[in-house]
Amino acid sequence: MTRDWVDWHEGYDVAESSLARRLVVVRRYLSEALAAAPPPVRLLSICAGDGRDVLPVLASYPAGREVHAVLVELTPELADRARAAAADLDLPAVEVRTADAGATATYAALEPADILLACGVFGNVTHEDMCRTVAALPALTTPGATVIWTRGRRPDADPSQEVRAQFRAEGFTELAFTAPGDARFRVGMSRRPPNGGTALPSEPRLFTFR
Ligand SMILES: C[S@@+](CC[C@H](N)C(=O)[O-])C[C@H]1O[C@@H](n2cnc3c(N)ncnc32)[C@H](O)[C@@H]1O
């Protein structure tokens, strides 16, 4: 990891920044996914940061305290912040793991999730790692699960189209996609196919941040 991810989170505090606007969309998609998911609900957020996209939504959702959420975050300071936020919001079923979300072994003992967030991940990994990770998502989720993901656009290209194509290739159904013309963020929400591989890939890593 070469970036200062604590510093990166300060982008959220800039009003109307692409990141601040992205957060609004991710939270809205998560609210919709929670409303559509029959309890009991399991949620997994990979590279979860400080959990600000998940935790306030759970706190405002009627059954949010019952959602078993696992947030996997490698930077200890951010994981600590997420733990503190979950405690402040009285969310006892939230577990924050300070762990490597790119390592396949991290998921070995995890129950499949009904809702999975991969926000701020695909822009930091190679195309091959993005494809491998999307292909592995059926092993991390229940049939019909909802996956919420993000990908930034560059001035010269919009790699979110590659992510959408990869989800389609893996049999996911796109439920929603937001791509404002005046901002670089893109957010997608896709439904996992009812069938699909449930075995974790044999490779030791799904992705590595560049
Ligand atoms: C772009 S930020 C996104 C944070 C959060 N998902 C969000 O959208 O606000 C990427 C996060 O991934 C974390 N990270 C980087 N490599 C990781 C890894 N191998 N496993 C888990 N987290 C990782 C960073 O510490 C950082 O918090």
PDBQT file of the ligand as one rigid body, heavy atoms in Angstrom, charges set to zero:
ROOT
HETATM    1  C1  LIG A 301     -10.375   3.952  -1.953  1.00  0.00    +0.000 C 
HETATM    2  S1  LIG A 301     -10.462   3.514  -0.257  1.00  0.00    +0.000 S 
HETATM    3  C2  LIG A 301     -12.169   3.019  -0.119  1.00  0.00    +0.000 C 
HETATM    4  C3  LIG A 301     -12.677   2.965   1.296  1.00  0.00    +0.000 C 
HETATM    5  C4  LIG A 301     -14.177   2.701   1.396  1.00  0.00    +0.000 C 
HETATM    6  N1  LIG A 301     -14.564   1.451   0.785  1.00  0.00    +0.000 N 
HETATM    7  C5  LIG A 301     -14.941   3.843   0.781  1.00  0.00    +0.000 C 
HETATM    8  O1  LIG A 301     -15.391   3.704  -0.363  1.00  0.00    +0.000 OA
HETATM    9  O2  LIG A 301     -15.064   4.880   1.438  1.00  0.00    +0.000 OA
HETATM   10  C6  LIG A 301      -9.611   1.978  -0.276  1.00  0.00    +0.000 C 
HETATM   11  C7  LIG A 301      -9.473   1.333   1.083  1.00  0.00    +0.000 C 
HETATM   12  O3  LIG A 301      -8.938   0.031   0.935  1.00  0.00    +0.000 OA
HETATM   13  C8  LIG A 301      -8.024  -0.211   1.987  1.00  0.00    +0.000 C 
HETATM   14  N2  LIG A 301      -7.147  -1.294   1.515  1.00  0.00    +0.000 N 
HETATM   15  C9  LIG A 301      -6.121  -1.244   0.647  1.00  0.00    +0.000 A 
HETATM   16  N3  LIG A 301      -5.645  -2.471   0.410  1.00  0.00    +0.000 NA
HETATM   17  C10 LIG A 301      -6.403  -3.313   1.151  1.00  0.00    +0.000 A 
HETATM   18  C11 LIG A 301      -6.394  -4.723   1.331  1.00  0.00    +0.000 A 
HETATM   19  N4  LIG A 301      -5.527  -5.518   0.711  1.00  0.00    +0.000 N 
HETATM   20  N5  LIG A 301      -7.310  -5.255   2.185  1.00  0.00    +0.000 NA
HETATM   21  C12 LIG A 301      -8.205  -4.472   2.834  1.00  0.00    +0.000 A 
HETATM   22  N6  LIG A 301      -8.243  -3.141   2.690  1.00  0.00    +0.000 NA
HETATM   23  C13 LIG A 301      -7.359  -2.564   1.858  1.00  0.00    +0.000 A 
HETATM   24  C14 LIG A 301      -7.372   1.121   2.225  1.00  0.00    +0.000 C 
HETATM   25  O4  LIG A 301      -6.801   1.191   3.501  1.00  0.00    +0.000 OA
HETATM   26  C15 LIG A 301      -8.553   2.061   2.034  1.00  0.00    +0.000 C 
HETATM   27  O5  LIG A 301      -9.224   2.279   3.241  1.00  0.00    +0.000 OA
ENDROOT
TORSDOF 0
